[in-house]
């Protein structure tokens, strides 16, 4: 684990420490005892470290909550959770201290408010620099006591991010509570954002600490996952995946398996779907990170949908916007995913932003791209993923911009979805040509008009 993880939340570290010494064999190079304890404000507790090397150095990572001296003596200053780190050479260990009030907690506690994450605003030139609060919808939220770090109650945020806990009857503890918002959704289909396949730690963040010895009710709370905390991106991914699930739900209720996505700020993995989980790039040397690139995130959800509800014979491999000589199974899979992203987001614009500028941006409706001026000419044949995406979008969309043939057809999603679903049982390699065959089984529009959409992108399909 790198120190990058630490800003992600206290509970994240608690989970790490719990599995930090299960390697068997040699004892860890450094350990601390106790690994977790409770401390009353104004009082002290002594921690003990055992290390192979000396000297050891003590440090509080949350010195406003509790401080530690050179002998491991911890002093509690205010209600909260403090991480006490002990270091010896290159090794370190951590203890978690729940600091509580001397007074007992409320026996009749209620809390309510709205959970938010900060979204980075995008346009065709990249991030605008603005940040806008968005509700964290349908996510799991806990009330946690600083006394023992015990979960007192669990609820789910609503469609507007609002949450309300009915009265929590619990007086068998000292005062001190906080909210923990999880990057986890249970319904309509389970989605969780985790740090990596090895540690599988779901993201969460916590609210300010509250002293419930003085009041029973806390309202208008607004816990927020900020961009600066390096965790807002996990909640943006959660929201985009939820939009994907909400797109599928009316067509196929509760038919998708649980989704796990892995992402970590700064971790340079290739964004993709491996048939099991979605991976999202947390950043690279060129400032390209994908967690706020809604179109990229939704594209991967499109792969997830295709694989689980239809069929995906894509051989994978490298591919690109201007490549019109792809394996047609690859261009089908990629084209579907790009099309699906536009349906999910409700617009045809795709951007892959970098910290400064863009990696790529294009409009699926017009095939205009600042980065790739030749896109409209390049996106032809069944071997071009953008031709596939463009045809699907023109079949789907209800905009009628002008007299162009491609905008005569306004199918909506349902007939396209039906044809794609039927490809699950198809025996031919899964391509846009097979999609056309499925579409013709029950033509949802005049066949000539649909044919013209394909012809415009030079996709060779046969009229019946
Ligand atoms: Zn893809």
Boltz pocket constraint, residues with backbone or C-beta under 6 A from the ligand:
constraints:
  - pocket:
      binder: B
      contacts: [[A, 299], [A, 300], [A, 303], [A, 333], [A, 334], [A, 337]]
      max_distance: 6.0
